[in-house]
């Protein structure tokens, strides 16, 4: 007696969910974190019903390297956008034009990851007009994971998040962060004695300008920020050991070491970061959080000086050309040769 298709479907899901990713580092930017296609290739060739089940499971997670690929999906797999895809992972290349990703037709995406490798600090086309990188967003995406942004100004954060007004969770894995004191994007250089992570509850914890950029996200509850810490930052009052009296939210070490010596300024600045308006002061630079924000967490990843410093010290240098070779759209092109393209054994 053959197994019910529902049970076969669960088995395929289990195999894909438990399989190791094809890359050693699933978090590597611009790389697919899915398992090897060969894992279920034979299964999809067994019969029409199994092929449908296999493809539906495979395309729950879609990895795309070009905006053009999104335009041909319906030709090959009419059900991919409307029924199959739950998680979309797209890559903005380091150079060339900024892609405009049309999510038209996607109805069930719950989570979106963007590897933003482009070097530009602002999103503009050649005419100087503002570029909105995501358009035709009709499904209520709840989780957004943005990685690799080199210059995360408040304007950039707003441009990347504004199309997704149903967000509940936002993850930002950045290279630099916004300093609310000097109004520039800078590297994190915390004192060696500083805490290794920061957790804020009750709506506080974002840079003031980031919070305002996210103010229209009425459903947003959690924000997670992850950055490299270059270390050896200047000593900062109120920031050592487990002490975080100054409520650090991205300020650069130079600004803190210079400006925090003024106790009156420091008191007012900490108050602003808690949304407190001092008597006689305007509220232009007072913290205003998205209405449902409950948690903000900052964490720091290891900084590989030999590998990363050369990349970030010369932002005009092109990334080395390499064959990503794992775009899901290879499956949609009937002319490609599987052995050469997948390169997996």
Buried (B, 14 or more C-beta within 10 A) or exposed (E): EEEEEEEBBBEBBEBBEEEEBBEEEEEEBBBBBBBBBEBBBEBBEEEEEBBBBBBBBBBBBBBBBBBEBBEEBBEEBEBBBBEBBBBBBBBBBBEEEBBBBBBEBBEBBBBBBBBBBBBBBEBEEEEEEEBBBBEEBEBBBBBBBBBBBBBBBBBBBBBBBBBBBBBBBBBBBBBBBBBBBBEEBBBBBBBEEBBEEBEBEEBBBBBBBBBBBBBEBEBBBBBBBBBBBBBEBBBBBBBBEEEBEBBBBBBBBBBBBEBBEEEEEBEBBBBBBBBEEEEEEEEEBBBBBBEEBBBBBBBBEEBEEEEBEEBBEEEEEEEEEEEEBBBBBBBBEEEEEEEEBBEBE
